[in-house]
Amino acid sequence: MSAFDPSTESPIAHAIVAPDGSLSFADPALIALNQRAGGMRGAPLAVPQLATIARLARRLGIVVSRGVVVADDETDVDLWVRAQPDGENVRLTVSGWREIAAWRPVRASPDTQDAFLGSDTDWRWETDAALRLTFVTLDAGPKHGFDAFALLGQPLTAMFSLDTGSDGTLPILDSLARRRPLIAQPARLRSSGRAVTLTASVRHDASGDFAGFVGAARMVVDDVAPPAETETLSPTFTSGLDKALRIPLARIVANADSINAQADGPVQGDYADYAADIASAGRHLLELVDDLVDLQAVERSDFTLVPEPIDLADVARRAAGLLSVRAANADVTITRPAVDVRVAALGDFRRVLQILVNLVGNAVRYSPRGAQVIVTATQIDGRAAVVVADTGKGVAPEDQVRIFEKFERVDPSEAGGNGLGLYIARRLARAMQGDLTIESAPGQGARFVLTLPADPARHQDQR
């Protein structure tokens, strides 16, 4: 049953979501959709995908636009949702309203039938094209220690911590790059640490493009603790991924930026916003490709860096300068070391700059508007050091070890990186005989400290 006649022009429905998540106003089509999802007037919005986008727009304070697929009785409805903060409320504009056949299990190919649709599946999950969870078997939550409903709209990594396979690769990345079924992705439940195996088929949209995964999870019966060190990524794999993704992603970003800038003539405002979202997602994927290439390098047993004399204060000033535009857009001020400050150190200039760009970028990302990020260069216990301090929400003591591990983030639901930046940064620092540490407490911001060996000869000149 549908709230609209598909033979007529697709409607555009509007709604206002109150600060408590309830509908304070909605057009009839949205009211009907919400009611069929179990919602009622004055209660929180019952359509998880719409509620998630509204919460995201309110938290970030920006316009969020994306496509979603919503279950509606016996069919699915493909919608385009635009959420715009309006004071304490969020305005929703929902268009598209294209009915599509609901997904139904089909007979799998012989080599994947048992793994994917077999009777040993513990629960099912689905994602959209951005790998956000759109479906999780609800009754699996209590049994395995997670809240299935709360996970809807969250990244897949909010439910699972992904591990490398026996060949040192992440099967899900190969599946994404080649658009083929996901087979035997090892993972662990974040709620319990229990080992699971993930399998999934690829869902395609009407244009044949990647539209998400339809997957299953199977608990590993003979679960053992994960090894202290995982295998490194295969150089062949990262090289192939780099070549397969970098050029098309760069083209996507360039074209989306061109549309957003209206370089070829004016376009509708919504489409310009959509193009900006596409460009942002493309840049995020390019950063992931860069991080995977770096990850493969730093985890090689023969990885070394040749130290050279550098001025750590100068590198810190350069890193702050590279982030100045991003900081200005976020209404954050970066205070950098004074031009007459010199801190002699031994390290690889390019890699030190990479570390500091990561640290300053994180500080800007997690700082509130109007805040200040302070970058200082100094000597600490006879070693050269740079301190990057912010006034964000801070990191709890129990998370301060975890954030330096692979694919780990304090809050995977927040917009941000991919959980590799700090891991790579610390590996680089230690490869230069230095270290990267954190001093923080919840609500009191964070201080990341990069230390490197001091350059004895130049240090004498500075005294």
C-alpha positions as CSV (number, residue, x, y, z in Angstrom):
1,M,0.0,0.0,0.0
2,S,1.3,3.4,-0.9
3,A,0.5,7.0,0.3
4,F,0.6,8.2,-3.3
5,D,-0.6,7.2,-6.7
6,P,2.6,6.1,-8.7
7,S,0.8,7.0,-11.9
8,T,0.9,10.7,-11.0
9,E,3.9,12.9,-10.6
10,S,6.0,12.0,-7.6
11,P,5.1,14.3,-4.7
12,I,7.4,16.5,-2.7
13,A,6.6,16.3,1.0
14,H,7.7,18.6,3.8
15,A,8.0,18.1,7.5
16,I,9.3,19.8,10.6
17,V,11.1,17.6,13.2
18,A,11.1,19.1,16.7
19,P,14.2,19.0,19.0
20,D,12.9,15.8,20.7
21,G,12.7,14.0,17.3
22,S,9.0,14.2,17.0
23,L,7.0,15.4,14.0
24,S,5.6,18.9,14.7
25,F,4.3,19.2,11.1
26,A,4.2,17.0,8.1
27,D,2.4,16.7,4.8
28,P,-0.1,13.9,4.4
29,A,2.3,11.6,2.5
30,L,4.9,11.7,5.3
31,I,2.2,11.4,8.0
32,A,1.0,8.2,6.3
33,L,4.5,6.8,5.9
34,N,5.3,7.5,9.5
35,Q,2.0,5.9,10.7
36,R,2.7,2.7,8.7
37,A,6.1,2.5,10.4
38,G,4.3,2.6,13.8
39,G,4.6,6.3,14.6
40,M,2.0,8.6,15.9
41,R,1.6,12.4,16.3
42,G,3.7,13.7,19.2
43,A,5.9,10.6,19.3
44,P,9.5,10.4,17.9
45,L,9.7,10.0,14.1
46,A,9.3,6.2,13.4
47,V,11.0,6.0,10.1
48,P,14.7,5.2,11.1
49,Q,16.3,6.6,7.9
50,L,14.5,9.9,8.2
51,A,15.1,10.2,11.9
52,T,18.8,9.5,11.4
53,I,19.2,12.2,8.8
54,A,17.4,14.7,10.9
55,R,19.6,14.0,13.9
56,L,22.7,14.2,11.8
57,A,21.7,17.6,10.3
58,R,20.9,18.9,13.8
59,R,24.2,17.7,15.3
60,L,26.4,19.0,12.5
61,G,24.4,22.2,12.0
62,I,24.5,21.8,8.2
63,V,22.3,20.7,5.3
64,V,22.4,16.9,4.8
65,S,21.1,15.4,1.6
66,R,21.1,11.8,0.7
67,G,19.1,9.0,-0.9
68,V,17.4,6.3,1.3
69,V,15.3,3.2,0.8
70,V,12.4,2.9,3.2
71,A,10.4,-0.3,3.8
72,D,6.7,0.5,3.2
73,D,4.4,-2.5,3.8
74,E,5.0,-5.0,1.0
75,T,7.2,-2.7,-1.1
76,D,10.2,-0.4,-0.6
77,V,10.2,3.3,-1.4
78,D,13.3,5.0,-2.8
79,L,13.4,8.6,-1.5
80,W,15.7,11.6,-1.6
81,V,15.8,13.4,1.7
82,R,17.1,16.9,2.4
83,A,17.4,17.9,6.1
84,Q,18.0,21.6,6.9
85,P,18.5,22.9,10.5
86,D,16.1,25.7,11.3
87,G,16.7,27.0,14.7
88,E,16.1,24.2,17.1
89,N,14.0,22.3,14.5
90,V,15.0,20.5,11.4
91,R,13.1,20.9,8.1
92,L,12.7,17.8,5.9
93,T,12.1,17.8,2.2
94,V,11.3,14.4,0.8
95,S,11.1,13.8,-2.9
96,G,11.4,10.9,-5.4
97,W,8.9,8.5,-3.9
98,R,9.8,5.7,-6.3
99,E,8.4,2.3,-5.4
100,I,10.8,-0.5,-5.9
101,A,10.4,-4.2,-5.3
102,A,11.3,-5.2,-1.8
103,W,14.4,-7.3,-1.5
104,R,13.6,-11.0,-1.1
105,P,16.1,-13.8,-0.5
106,V,16.9,-15.6,-3.7
107,R,18.8,-18.8,-4.4
108,A,22.5,-18.0,-4.1
109,S,25.1,-19.4,-6.4
110,P,26.5,-22.8,-5.2
111,D,29.7,-21.4,-3.9
112,T,28.0,-18.8,-1.7
113,Q,24.7,-20.4,-0.8
114,D,25.8,-22.0,2.4
115,A,27.9,-19.0,3.5
116,F,25.3,-16.4,2.7
117,L,21.8,-17.8,2.9
118,G,22.6,-21.0,4.8
119,S,20.8,-22.1,8.0
120,D,23.9,-21.3,10.1
121,T,23.3,-17.5,9.6
122,D,22.8,-15.9,13.0
123,W,21.3,-12.6,11.8
124,R,21.0,-10.4,8.7
125,W,22.1,-6.8,8.0
126,E,21.9,-4.4,5.1
127,T,23.7,-1.1,4.2
128,D,23.2,1.7,1.8
129,A,25.9,2.8,-0.7
130,A,27.8,4.7,2.1
131,L,27.9,1.5,4.2
132,R,25.4,2.9,6.8
133,L,23.2,0.2,8.3
134,T,19.6,0.3,7.0
135,F,18.5,-3.1,8.4
136,V,19.5,-5.3,11.3
137,T,17.5,-8.3,12.5
138,L,15.9,-6.9,15.6
139,D,15.7,-10.1,17.7
140,A,19.5,-10.6,17.3
141,G,20.3,-7.6,19.5
142,P,19.4,-9.0,23.0
143,K,21.1,-12.3,22.2
144,H,24.4,-10.8,21.1
145,G,24.5,-7.6,23.3
146,F,23.7,-4.8,20.9
147,D,20.7,-2.5,20.3
148,A,19.7,-3.2,16.7
149,F,17.4,-0.2,16.4
150,A,20.0,2.2,17.7
151,L,22.5,1.0,15.0
152,L,20.2,1.9,12.1
153,G,21.8,4.8,10.2
154,Q,25.2,4.1,11.8
155,P,28.3,3.0,9.8
156,L,28.7,-0.8,9.5
157,T,31.8,-0.4,11.7
158,A,29.6,0.8,14.6
159,M,28.5,-2.9,14.8
160,F,31.6,-4.7,13.7
161,S,35.4,-4.2,14.0
162,L,36.8,-5.5,10.7
163,D,39.9,-7.8,10.7
164,T,42.2,-8.7,7.9
165,G,41.9,-12.1,6.3
166,S,44.5,-14.9,6.0
167,D,46.1,-13.1,3.1
168,G,46.5,-9.9,5.0
169,T,43.7,-8.0,3.1
170,L,40.3,-6.7,4.1
171,P,37.8,-8.7,1.9
172,I,35.3,-5.9,2.2
173,L,37.6,-3.5,0.4
174,D,38.2,-5.9,-2.5
175,S,34.4,-6.4,-2.6
176,L,33.8,-2.7,-2.8
177,A,36.5,-2.1,-5.5
178,R,35.3,-5.0,-7.7
179,R,31.6,-4.8,-6.9
180,R,31.4,-8.5,-6.2
181,P,29.9,-10.5,-3.3
182,L,31.6,-10.3,0.1
183,I,32.9,-13.7,1.2
184,A,34.2,-14.5,4.6
185,Q,35.1,-11.1,6.1
186,P,36.4,-11.8,9.6
187,A,35.2,-9.3,12.2
188,R,34.4,-8.9,15.9
189,L,31.3,-7.5,17.5
190,R,32.0,-4.2,19.2
191,S,29.5,-5.0,21.9
192,S,31.2,-8.2,23.1
193,G,34.4,-8.7,21.2
194,R,33.1,-12.0,19.9
195,A,34.4,-13.2,16.5
196,V,31.9,-13.3,13.6
197,T,32.2,-14.0,9.8
198,L,30.4,-11.6,7.4
199,T,29.1,-12.4,4.0
200,A,27.0,-10.3,1.7
201,S,25.7,-9.8,-1.8
202,V,26.0,-6.5,-3.6
203,R,22.8,-4.5,-4.2
204,H,22.7,-2.3,-7.4
205,D,20.5,0.7,-8.1
206,A,18.5,1.3,-11.3
207,S,21.7,2.6,-13.1
208,G,23.6,-0.5,-12.1
209,D,25.8,1.3,-9.6
210,F,26.7,0.1,-6.1
211,A,23.7,0.7,-3.8
212,G,24.9,-1.2,-0.7
213,F,25.2,-4.7,0.8
214,V,22.6,-7.3,1.8
215,G,24.5,-9.4,4.3
216,A,24.6,-12.0,7.0
217,A,26.6,-12.6,10.1
218,R,27.6,-15.9,11.6
219,M,29.2,-16.3,15.0
220,V,32.5,-18.1,15.1
221,V,32.0,-21.1,17.3
222,D,35.6,-21.8,18.2
223,D,36.4,-18.2,19.0
224,V,40.0,-17.4,20.1
225,A,41.6,-14.1,21.1
226,P,42.8,-12.1,18.2
227,P,46.6,-12.1,17.7
228,A,48.6,-9.2,19.1
229,E,49.8,-8.2,15.6
230,T,47.8,-8.7,12.4
231,E,49.3,-9.5,9.1
232,T,50.3,-6.6,6.9
233,L,48.3,-5.6,3.8
234,S,49.5,-7.1,0.6
235,P,51.6,-4.7,-1.5
236,T,49.8,-6.1,-4.6
237,F,46.4,-5.4,-3.1
238,T,47.1,-1.8,-2.1
239,S,48.8,-1.1,-5.4
240,G,45.8,-2.5,-7.3
241,L,43.3,-0.6,-5.1
242,D,45.3,2.6,-5.6
243,K,45.3,2.3,-9.4
244,A,41.7,1.2,-9.5
245,L,40.2,4.0,-7.4
246,R,42.4,7.0,-7.5
247,I,41.7,8.2,-11.1
248,P,37.9,7.6,-11.1
249,L,37.6,9.2,-7.6
250,A,39.6,12.2,-8.7
251,R,37.3,12.7,-11.7
252,I,34.2,12.4,-9.5
253,V,35.5,15.0,-7.1
254,A,36.5,17.4,-9.9
255,N,33.1,17.1,-11.7
256,A,31.2,17.4,-8.5
257,D,33.2,20.5,-7.5
258,S,32.5,22.0,-10.9
259,I,28.8,21.4,-10.5
260,N,28.8,22.9,-7.0
261,A,30.7,26.0,-8.2
262,Q,28.2,26.2,-11.1
263,A,31.2,26.6,-13.5
264,D,29.1,25.7,-16.5
265,G,26.1,27.8,-15.6
266,P,23.5,28.1,-12.8
267,V,21.9,24.9,-11.4
268,Q,19.2,24.4,-8.8
269,G,20.4,25.0,-5.3
270,D,19.6,21.5,-4.1
271,Y,21.6,20.0,-6.9
272,A,24.6,22.2,-6.0
273,D,24.3,21.0,-2.4
274,Y,24.2,17.3,-3.6
275,A,27.3,17.9,-5.7
276,A,29.1,19.2,-2.6
277,D,28.1,16.1,-0.7
278,I,29.4,13.9,-3.6
279,A,32.7,15.8,-3.6
280,S,33.1,15.4,0.1
281,A,32.5,11.7,0.0
282,G,35.0,11.4,-2.9
283,R,37.7,13.2,-0.9
284,H,37.0,10.9,2.0
285,L,37.5,7.8,-0.2
286,L,40.7,9.3,-1.6
287,E,42.0,9.8,1.9
288,L,41.2,6.2,2.7
289,V,43.2,5.1,-0.4
290,D,46.2,7.2,0.8
291,D,45.9,5.7,4.3
292,L,45.8,2.1,3.0
293,V,48.9,2.7,0.9
294,D,50.7,4.3,4.0
295,L,49.4,1.4,6.1
296,Q,51.0,-1.2,3.8
297,A,54.3,0.8,4.0
298,V,54.5,1.3,7.8
299,E,53.6,-2.3,8.6
300,R,56.4,-3.8,6.5
301,S,59.1,-5.4,8.6
302,D,61.8,-3.6,6.7
303,F,60.2,-0.1,6.9
304,T,62.7,2.5,7.9
305,L,63.0,6.3,7.7
306,V,66.3,8.1,7.3
307,P,66.5,11.0,9.8
308,E,67.7,14.4,8.7
309,P,68.0,17.7,10.6
310,I,64.7,19.6,10.6
311,D,63.3,22.6,12.3
312,L,60.3,21.1,14.1
313,A,58.8,24.5,14.8
314,D,58.9,25.4,11.1
315,V,57.2,22.1,10.2
316,A,54.5,22.9,12.8
317,R,53.9,26.3,11.3
318,R,53.6,24.8,7.8
319,A,51.1,22.2,9.0
320,A,49.0,24.9,10.7
321,G,49.1,26.9,7.5
322,L,47.9,24.0,5.4
323,L,44.8,23.7,7.7
324,S,44.1,27.5,7.9
325,V,41.3,27.4,5.3
326,R,39.5,24.4,6.8
327,A,39.8,26.1,10.3
328,A,38.4,29.4,9.0
329,N,35.4,27.5,7.5
330,A,34.8,25.8,10.9
331,D,35.2,29.2,12.7
332,V,38.3,27.8,14.6
333,T,41.5,29.7,15.2
334,I,44.9,28.0,14.9
335,T,47.7,29.6,17.0
336,R,51.0,28.4,15.7
337,P,54.6,28.8,17.0
338,A,56.1,32.3,16.5
339,V,58.3,32.8,13.5
340,D,61.4,33.2,15.7
341,V,61.0,29.9,17.5
342,R,63.4,27.2,16.4
343,V,63.4,23.6,17.6
344,A,66.1,21.4,16.2
345,A,65.2,17.8,15.6
346,L,66.0,14.7,13.6
347,G,63.3,13.2,11.5
348,D,61.9,12.8,8.0
349,F,60.4,16.2,6.9
350,R,57.6,14.8,4.8
351,R,56.5,12.2,7.3
352,V,56.6,14.7,10.2
353,L,54.5,17.1,8.2
354,Q,52.0,14.3,7.5
355,I,51.8,13.5,11.3
356,L,51.2,17.2,12.2
357,V,48.6,17.8,9.5
358,N,46.7,14.8,10.8
359,L,46.9,16.1,14.4
360,V,45.9,19.7,13.6
361,G,43.2,18.5,11.2
362,N,41.7,16.3,14.0
363,A,41.9,19.2,16.5
364,V,40.0,21.5,14.1
365,R,37.4,18.8,13.3
366,Y,36.5,18.1,16.9
367,S,36.7,21.8,18.2
368,P,33.5,23.7,18.7
369,R,32.9,26.9,16.7
370,G,34.7,29.9,18.0
371,A,37.4,27.7,19.7
372,Q,41.1,27.8,19.4
373,V,43.6,25.1,18.5
374,I,47.1,25.9,20.0
375,V,50.2,24.4,18.3
376,T,53.4,24.8,20.3
377,A,57.0,23.6,19.6
378,T,59.4,23.1,22.5
379,Q,61.9,20.9,24.2
380,I,60.5,18.2,26.6
381,D,63.1,16.2,28.7
382,G,65.8,16.9,26.1
383,R,63.7,15.8,23.2
384,A,62.1,18.0,20.4
385,A,58.4,18.2,20.7
386,V,55.2,19.6,19.2
387,V,52.0,19.9,21.2
388,V,48.6,20.2,19.5
389,A,46.0,21.2,22.0
390,D,42.2,21.6,21.5
391,T,39.2,22.4,23.6
392,G,36.9,19.7,22.2
393,K,35.0,17.1,24.1
394,G,38.2,15.2,25.0
395,V,39.0,11.4,25.1
396,A,38.1,9.2,28.1
397,P,41.1,7.3,29.7
398,E,39.7,4.0,28.6
399,D,39.7,5.1,24.9
400,Q,43.2,6.6,24.9
401,V,44.9,3.4,24.0
402,R,42.2,2.2,21.5
403,I,42.4,5.3,19.3
404,F,45.9,4.4,18.3
405,E,44.8,1.0,17.0
406,K,43.8,0.2,13.4
407,F,40.3,1.2,12.3
408,E,39.4,2.5,15.7
409,R,37.6,5.7,16.5
410,V,36.1,6.9,19.8
411,D,32.7,7.4,18.2
412,P,32.3,5.7,14.8
413,S,28.9,7.4,14.3
414,E,30.6,10.8,14.1
415,A,31.6,12.3,10.8
416,G,35.4,12.0,10.5
417,G,38.2,9.8,9.3
418,N,38.5,6.1,8.9
419,G,40.4,5.1,12.0
420,L,43.8,4.8,10.4
421,G,45.3,8.3,10.8
422,L,46.5,8.1,14.4
423,Y,47.7,4.5,14.0
424,I,49.8,5.5,11.0
425,A,51.0,8.6,12.7
426,R,52.3,6.8,15.8
427,R,54.0,4.1,13.6
428,L,55.7,6.9,11.7
429,A,56.8,8.7,14.9
430,R,58.3,5.5,16.4
431,A,60.0,4.7,13.1
432,M,61.9,8.0,13.6
433,Q,62.8,7.0,17.2
434,G,60.1,9.3,18.5
435,D,56.6,8.8,19.9
436,L,53.0,10.1,19.8
437,T,51.0,10.4,23.0
438,I,47.8,11.9,24.3
439,E,46.8,13.8,27.5
440,S,43.1,14.2,27.8
441,A,40.0,14.0,29.9
442,P,36.3,14.1,29.0
443,G,35.1,17.7,28.5
444,Q,38.6,19.1,28.8
445,G,39.9,18.8,25.3
446,A,43.0,16.9,24.2
447,R,46.7,17.4,24.0
448,F,48.6,15.3,21.4
449,V,52.4,15.3,21.9
450,L,54.8,14.4,19.1
451,T,58.3,13.9,20.3
452,L,61.4,13.3,18.2
453,P,65.2,13.1,18.9
454,A,66.7,16.5,19.3
455,D,69.5,17.4,16.8
456,P,72.5,17.8,19.2
457,A,74.6,20.0,16.9
458,R,71.8,22.5,16.1
459,H,70.5,22.4,19.6
460,Q,73.8,23.8,20.8
461,D,73.5,26.7,18.3
462,Q,70.0,27.5,19.6
463,R,71.0,27.8,23.3
